[in-house]
Amino acid sequence: MGPDLITEEVHLSSDGLEPEEPERGPRRVVSELVQRNRARGISARFLLCDDGHLYVEERGLRGERRYDVHISFLVPDPQRRIVIASLWFYLFAAAGGLAVVSSLAAASPLAAYAPGVLVPATVIFGTLAAVFFLTLLHRSRIAQSFRSRTGGIDLVQLMAGRPSRKALRGFLAQMRKAILAAERRFADPARQLAAELSEHRRLFEAGILDQPGYELAKARILRSHNHA
C-alpha cells in the first residue's frame, strides 16, 4: 500500500475508527440476472447474494472481467443514462466535419482550383457521416447504473430492458431491498465513510475503477468526512 493510501486511512481513522472489512462466508444467491446485447457483442451476469455482495461477470470485445461490490455502499435507485459508442461518435464527427468543410470550399472561390473534386467529396463525406450516425445509434445503448453512495461513481452498470423489462424490474426491486437492509449495518457515519473509501480502493486496485474515477470518489468521501 502506497503512502497516499495510508494517509487516507489515517485521515478517516482519526476518530479511532478503522474501516470494516465485509464478512465473507458461505453465500446463497438471492436473485440472478443475465443480460446479452448481441449487436455489441457483450453479456453480463449479476448474482445478488445474501452475504451483502453483488457478484458481476462481464464479457465483451475487450475480454472478460469478474468482480464484486458490497451493496451497502450503493445508492438504492439506479440512474438511467445513455452509453455512447465512442468510436462511431468520433467517426461520425470526423466525417461530418469534413463534409461541412468540403461543402463550404465548393461554394467558395477555392472550387476553381479543384474542379470536379469538392462536390463529390462533399457527397462522399456526407454519406459516410450518415452511415456512421446510424451505426452510432445502433451501437449506443441505455444503461441503468448503481452509483456509490458518497463517492458518486458508477460501480455497477446494467443494460436497460434486458433480458426483459419484467425480469429487470424484479431484479432491481430485489437490489433496492437488499441495499436498504445492508446500509443499516453502519450506525456510525465515520465508519461508513472509512469502509466506503476502502471499497473504492479495493476496486481501483483490482482494475475495476480507473485512476480519475478513483481520485474523484476519494475526494468526495474525504470532503464528506471533513464536513461531518
C-alpha positions as CSV (number, residue, x, y, z in Angstrom):
1,M,0.0,0.0,0.0
2,G,1.5,3.4,-1.0
3,P,2.0,6.4,1.3
4,D,-1.0,8.2,-0.1
5,L,-3.4,5.3,0.6
6,I,-2.0,5.0,4.1
7,T,-2.6,8.8,4.6
8,E,-6.2,8.3,3.5
9,E,-6.8,5.6,6.1
10,V,-5.2,7.7,8.8
11,H,-7.4,10.6,7.8
12,L,-10.6,8.6,8.1
13,S,-9.4,6.8,11.2
14,S,-8.7,9.9,13.2
15,D,-11.6,9.1,15.5
16,G,-10.2,5.7,16.2
17,L,-12.5,4.0,13.7
18,E,-11.0,1.5,11.3
19,P,-12.8,0.6,8.1
20,E,-14.7,-2.7,8.5
21,E,-14.0,-5.5,6.0
22,P,-17.2,-7.1,4.8
23,E,-17.6,-10.5,6.2
24,R,-17.1,-13.3,3.6
25,G,-18.7,-16.7,4.2
26,P,-21.0,-19.3,2.6
27,R,-23.3,-17.4,0.3
28,R,-26.7,-18.0,-1.2
29,V,-27.9,-16.4,-4.4
30,V,-30.9,-14.2,-3.7
31,S,-31.5,-13.0,-7.2
32,E,-29.8,-13.5,-10.6
33,L,-29.9,-11.6,-13.8
34,V,-28.3,-12.5,-17.2
35,Q,-28.1,-9.8,-19.9
36,R,-26.9,-10.0,-23.5
37,N,-26.5,-7.5,-26.3
38,R,-25.6,-9.4,-29.4
39,A,-25.3,-6.2,-31.5
40,R,-22.4,-5.0,-29.3
41,G,-21.1,-8.5,-28.5
42,I,-21.4,-8.1,-24.8
43,S,-23.0,-10.1,-22.0
44,A,-23.2,-9.8,-18.2
45,R,-24.3,-11.9,-15.3
46,F,-25.3,-10.5,-11.9
47,L,-25.6,-12.5,-8.7
48,L,-27.1,-10.8,-5.7
49,C,-26.1,-12.9,-2.7
50,D,-27.1,-13.0,1.0
51,D,-23.5,-12.1,2.1
52,G,-24.2,-8.5,1.1
53,H,-22.3,-8.6,-2.2
54,L,-23.3,-8.3,-5.8
55,Y,-21.1,-10.6,-8.0
56,V,-20.6,-9.5,-11.6
57,E,-19.3,-11.3,-14.6
58,E,-18.9,-9.3,-17.8
59,R,-17.8,-10.5,-21.3
60,G,-17.2,-8.3,-24.3
61,L,-14.9,-7.4,-27.1
62,R,-12.2,-6.4,-24.7
63,G,-12.3,-9.7,-22.8
64,E,-13.8,-10.9,-19.5
65,R,-13.8,-9.5,-16.0
66,R,-15.2,-10.6,-12.7
67,Y,-15.6,-8.5,-9.6
68,D,-17.9,-8.0,-6.6
69,V,-19.3,-4.9,-4.9
70,H,-20.5,-4.6,-1.4
71,I,-24.1,-3.3,-1.9
72,S,-24.2,-1.3,1.3
73,F,-22.2,1.4,-0.5
74,L,-24.6,1.7,-3.4
75,V,-27.4,4.1,-3.9
76,P,-30.6,2.0,-3.9
77,D,-32.2,3.6,-7.0
78,P,-30.1,3.3,-10.3
79,Q,-29.7,6.2,-12.7
80,R,-30.6,5.9,-16.4
81,R,-28.1,7.2,-18.9
82,I,-27.0,6.8,-22.5
83,V,-23.8,5.0,-23.1
84,I,-22.3,6.4,-26.3
85,A,-20.3,4.1,-28.7
86,S,-17.4,6.4,-28.7
87,L,-15.6,5.0,-31.8
88,W,-18.6,5.6,-34.0
89,F,-19.2,9.0,-32.5
90,Y,-15.7,10.1,-33.4
91,L,-16.0,8.7,-36.9
92,F,-19.3,10.5,-37.3
93,A,-17.9,13.8,-36.1
94,A,-14.8,13.5,-38.4
95,A,-16.9,12.6,-41.5
96,G,-19.5,15.3,-40.7
97,G,-16.8,17.9,-40.2
98,L,-15.1,17.0,-43.5
99,A,-18.4,17.2,-45.3
100,V,-19.0,20.7,-43.9
101,V,-15.5,21.9,-44.9
102,S,-15.7,20.5,-48.4
103,S,-19.2,21.9,-48.8
104,L,-18.0,25.4,-47.8
105,A,-15.0,25.1,-50.0
106,A,-17.1,24.0,-53.0
107,A,-19.2,27.2,-52.6
108,S,-16.1,29.4,-52.4
109,P,-13.5,30.7,-54.9
110,L,-11.4,27.7,-53.9
111,A,-13.6,25.5,-56.1
112,A,-11.8,26.8,-59.2
113,Y,-8.6,25.2,-58.0
114,A,-10.2,21.8,-57.7
115,P,-12.9,21.4,-60.3
116,G,-15.0,18.3,-60.1
117,V,-13.4,17.3,-56.7
118,L,-15.1,19.2,-53.9
119,V,-18.7,18.4,-54.7
120,P,-18.1,14.6,-55.0
121,A,-16.0,14.8,-51.8
122,T,-18.9,16.5,-50.0
123,V,-21.3,13.8,-51.2
124,I,-18.9,11.0,-50.0
125,F,-18.2,12.5,-46.6
126,G,-21.9,13.3,-46.1
127,T,-22.8,9.7,-47.0
128,L,-20.1,8.4,-44.6
129,A,-21.4,10.7,-41.8
130,A,-24.9,9.3,-42.3
131,V,-23.7,5.7,-42.2
132,F,-21.6,6.4,-39.1
133,F,-24.5,8.2,-37.4
134,L,-26.9,5.2,-38.0
135,T,-24.2,2.8,-36.6
136,L,-23.8,5.1,-33.6
137,L,-27.5,4.9,-32.8
138,H,-27.4,1.1,-33.2
139,R,-24.3,0.6,-31.1
140,S,-25.1,3.0,-28.3
141,R,-27.4,1.9,-25.5
142,I,-29.3,2.9,-22.5
143,A,-27.9,1.7,-19.2
144,Q,-29.0,1.8,-15.6
145,S,-26.1,2.5,-13.2
146,F,-25.8,2.0,-9.5
147,R,-23.5,4.7,-8.0
148,S,-21.5,4.6,-4.8
149,R,-23.3,6.4,-2.0
150,T,-20.7,9.1,-1.2
151,G,-18.2,8.6,-4.0
152,G,-20.8,9.2,-6.6
153,I,-19.1,6.8,-9.1
154,D,-20.8,4.2,-11.3
155,L,-19.9,0.8,-9.8
156,V,-22.4,-1.4,-11.5
157,Q,-24.0,-0.9,-14.9
158,L,-27.0,-2.9,-16.2
159,M,-28.5,-2.8,-19.7
160,A,-31.9,-1.3,-19.8
161,G,-34.8,-3.6,-20.7
162,R,-32.7,-6.8,-20.9
163,P,-33.5,-9.7,-20.9
164,S,-37.0,-8.3,-20.5
165,R,-38.5,-5.3,-18.6
166,K,-40.3,-7.6,-16.2
167,A,-37.1,-9.5,-15.3
168,L,-35.1,-6.3,-14.9
169,R,-37.7,-4.7,-12.7
170,G,-37.8,-7.7,-10.5
171,F,-34.0,-7.8,-10.1
172,L,-33.9,-4.0,-9.4
173,A,-36.6,-4.4,-6.7
174,Q,-34.5,-7.1,-5.0
175,M,-31.4,-4.9,-5.3
176,R,-33.2,-2.0,-3.7
177,K,-34.5,-4.1,-0.8
178,A,-31.1,-5.6,-0.2
179,I,-29.2,-2.3,-0.4
180,L,-31.6,-0.6,2.1
181,A,-31.2,-3.6,4.5
182,A,-27.4,-3.7,4.1
183,E,-26.8,0.0,4.8
184,R,-28.2,-0.3,8.3
185,R,-25.0,-2.1,9.4
186,F,-23.3,1.2,9.6
187,A,-24.7,3.1,12.6
188,D,-21.7,5.5,12.6
189,P,-21.3,7.8,9.6
190,A,-17.5,8.0,10.0
191,R,-17.2,4.2,10.0
192,Q,-19.3,4.1,6.9
193,L,-17.1,6.6,5.1
194,A,-14.0,4.7,6.0
195,A,-15.4,1.5,4.7
196,E,-16.6,3.1,1.5
197,L,-13.2,4.5,0.8
198,S,-11.7,1.1,1.4
199,E,-14.2,-0.4,-1.0
200,H,-13.3,2.1,-3.7
201,R,-9.6,1.5,-3.2
202,R,-10.1,-2.3,-3.5
203,L,-12.0,-1.8,-6.8
204,F,-9.3,0.5,-8.0
205,E,-6.5,-1.9,-7.2
206,A,-8.5,-4.7,-8.9
207,G,-8.7,-2.6,-12.1
208,I,-12.4,-2.0,-12.0
209,L,-12.1,1.7,-11.3
210,D,-9.7,3.9,-13.3
211,Q,-7.4,6.5,-11.8
212,P,-9.6,9.6,-12.5
213,G,-12.7,7.8,-11.2
214,Y,-11.0,6.7,-8.0
215,E,-9.5,10.1,-7.3
216,L,-12.9,11.8,-7.8
217,A,-14.6,9.3,-5.4
218,K,-11.8,9.7,-2.9
219,A,-12.0,13.5,-2.9
220,R,-15.8,13.3,-2.4
221,I,-15.5,10.9,0.5
222,L,-12.8,12.9,2.3
223,R,-14.7,16.1,1.8
224,S,-17.8,14.5,3.3
225,H,-15.8,13.2,6.2
226,N,-14.4,16.7,6.9
227,H,-17.8,18.2,6.9
228,A,-19.3,15.5,9.1
